């Protein structure tokens, strides 16, 4: 029913995966503070202190502008990075390679016959063209699942319903990957740390939590210095409980902070991550963090 929790079920992902040499490798959305510099590859932008170069802007809450020291015209970049490049990024280094959409999916155009409204019969001399996105061979969606056992699915390989339209998808169960880039709640965070979203997140105030209060996510006092937030991503879905599936099962469409968004923080004293997914949840929606939203990684940064 609406508002119920997800019990013991916990998800991390979905993330993009590709099979290479009989091993599955994970790929992550490119962080939004990565830019392309002509002739130099990729670089990172960082907050710029206003006392170094006075800047006036309409950024909210006194946030600092992001800057890079170059005379070249930098370009916005989108795509995915490998797990190895994600580790480099979290250490303050730019990724070496950015993968494009065409490395993972194929866009296909399909024709069909238009129908007469009401009659559901073919409409004379009218066709439609629709675009579909299909994963390439050896490309899949990876999800870490806790709270259920492979036996609960019936077998370690099979078919399940995927998404609000209940599309059929093949699944297989594998050994859990060691996500050693994940932050640890027991470890103190650097004085200057940044949070990069690996899956989308929802916040009560659009790009930030209600009242700009980050205490749910951090033990200790932190100050938001800057943020690189791309255009919002609309996400809906469907209720999966039996009562809703018999009627109006569609969830409302909401605006999410997309994966790849980056938040720059300064820690005042000893600060730790609470272990909570980096997301809030609308009323009567359970807990978005339990079903994969707000998956995060934490890296370090320095002023430009």
N, C-alpha and C positions, 0 to 999 in steps of 0.2 A: 504494500500500500504506500501511497505518497508519504514521505517523511520518515519511513522506517529506515533503520540502519542496514548495513550490509553484513551484519553478523561478524564472523571471523574472516570473511573474504577480504583480501588485500591484494591490490594490483600495483605493479610498477611498469609503466609503459602506456601504450605501445611505442616501441622504437623500431626503426628500420633496420633490417638485417639482410645480409647477402652471403650466400654460400661460396666460399673460395677455398679450393683444394680440400674439399670435404669437411670444412670447418665453417661454422657460422660466425660472421663478424658484424659488430654493431656499428651503426652510423647515427650521427646526431645532427640536429638543425644547427646551421652556422650561427654562432653568437652574433648579435647585432652590433657589437663594437669592433667587428672585423671589417676592414675596408681594403679595397684593391688599389695599389699604387702603381701607375704605369712604369714598367721597367724594373720594378723592385719586388713584385709579388704582393703578398698580403701583409698587413700591419694592423696594429691595435690603436684605437683612439682611447684617450683617457681624460678625466676631468682636468680642467685648466683653472688654476688659482687666479682669481680676479686681480690680485695684487701683482701678478707677473705681467699680465696683459689685460687691461681693463676691458670688460665685455658687458654690454647691455643687452638684455633679452627679456622675453616675456615668459621664461620658464617659471613654473610654479614653485612656491616654497623656497625661493632662493637657491635652487639647484644650479650647479655649475655646468657650463657648456663643455661638450666633449671636443677634444682637440688632438691634432697630430702635427708634429714638427716636420713639415715638408713644403717644398715650393711646387710640387706636382698637384695636379687636380685629381683628387681621390674619387673613387666611384663606389656606390653602394653595391654590396654583394649579397647574394642569396644562394643557398644550397645546403650541402651536408658535409660533415667532416668525419673521418674515421675515429675509432676509439683512441688510437695512438696520438692523433692530432688533438683530440680533446684533452688528453693529459698534458700535452705541450702547452695548450692554451691556458690551462689552470695554473701553470707555473709562470705565466706572464709572457709566453712566446706566441707568435702568430702561427696559424696552421700552415703546413707546407702545400696542401692540396685541398681544393674544394670540389666536391662532386656535384654534378648537375642533376636535374630531374630525369633527363634522358638516360642516366646511368642506372635508373631503378624502375622506371615505368614507361609504358607505351600509351600514347593517346590515339584512340581509334574513333573514326567517324562512321556512324551507321545510319542508313536511310530506312524510313518506314512510311506507311500510308496513314495520312491524317484521317480522323474519324469525325463523323457528324455528332455534334453534342446531342445527348438525349437518346438518339437512335442507336449509337454505337456501331454505325455502318460506315463503310469506306466513303470518304468525301472525294468526289470526282475531281481529278486533275490537281490534287493537293498531296504533297509529300512533306515529310519533316526530316531534319538532319539533327542528330544528337551526338555529342562527344562523350566518350567513355574513357576512363583511365584504368589500365590493367597493369598489374605488377609483372615485370619480366620474369623469365625462368630463373630459379635459384635466388629470388628475392621474396622476402616474407616480412610479416609484422611479428616482433618479439615482445612477449609479455612475461614478467615474473609473477607467479601466482602463489599466494599463501592462503591457508585456511581450507583448502580442499586437497584431496589426494588424487593421483591419476586414476585410481579405481572408481572415484566418483564420476569420472567422465565415461566410464564403461571400458575404455582401453587406452593405450598410449598413442594410438593413431585413430583418426576418424574424421567425421564431418560435424560441424556445428553451425548455428545461426550467428551471423556477424552483422552488427549494426541495426539501426532502426527499421530497415527494410528487410531484415532477416535474410540476408544473402547467405548462400551456402559457402562455407570455407573449409578447406582441409586443415587439420591441426596435427601436430606431433609433439610429444613430451620429450624434453631433453634435460640434461644435467644443468643445474643453475649456474649461470655465469658468475664469476667473481668480479663484482663491480667495485674494484678497489679505488676508483676515483670518487666514490660516494663519500660525503663528509661524515664524520663521526661525532655524535653528540657529546662524547667524553673529551674531545680535543678542543683546546682553546683556538679561536679564530685569529688570523693575522690582524694587525692594527688597521690595515686597509684591505678589505675583502670584497669580492663581488659575487653575486648570486646570478647564475645563468639558468634559465628555465629550459628543461629538456622536454617537457610536455606543457601544453597550455595551462593557464591558471585563470580563475575568476576572482575578482575583488569587488567589494561593495561600492568602491568609488572608482570603478573603471580600471585604472592602472595601478591602484594602491589600495590597501585595506582601509576599512572604515576609520576615519579620523587620523589616517596616517600612522596608526599604531602598529609597530612591528614586534611588539613584545611577545606575541604568540609564537613567533618563530625564533627568537633569540633570548637567551638568558644573559642579562646584562644590558648596558645602555649602548645603543647604536644611533648613528646619525646618517640619514640618507643624503649622499653627496650629489649623485647624478643618476640618470637612468637612460638607457637606450631601448626604447619600446617601439617596435614596428606597428603598423596598422593593425587594428583589432581583428580577431578571427571569429566569425559567427559560428556557433556550435549549438545544435539542438540535440535530438536523440529521441528515444522512446522508452516508456516505462515497460518493464519486463514482467511485472507481477500479473497473475492470472486475472485479477479484477480489472486492471487497467486495459489489458490486451483485448477485452471484450468490448471496449468503448473507445473513448478519446484517449489513446495511449501516447500521443505525441507530446514530448516535452517542449516547453517554450524555447524559442531561439534566443540565445544570450551572447553578449560580446565578451570574448575572452582575450586576455593577454597572450599573444602567440608564443610558441616555443622559440627559443633564441633570444628573447628579451633579457636584458642584463641590468641589474641594480647594483650601484656602487655604494658601499657603506664604509664608515669609519667607526671603529670600536673604541669606546671610552673605558679603558681598564680591561678586566677579564671578561670575555664574551664567548658564549658557546651556542651552537645551534641546538634547538630543543628537540630535533628529530621529527618535527611536524612537516608534512608536505607544504610547499610554498603556495597555498591557495586558501581562499575562503569558500563558503558554500551558501547559496541562496536558501531562504526558508523552505522547508518541506522538500528538500532535495537529498536527504541523507547526508553523506560526507563525500565531497568530491575527491579528497585526498585518498580515500579508501579504494577508489576505482581508477587511479592512475594520474589524475591531474596534479600539477604542482611538483612533479619530479624535478629535483634541482641538483646542481653541482656548485661547488664553491671554490673560487680561485683568489689570487691576489693581484693587486694593481698598484701603480704609482702615479703621481701627478705628471701631466704632460710637461 
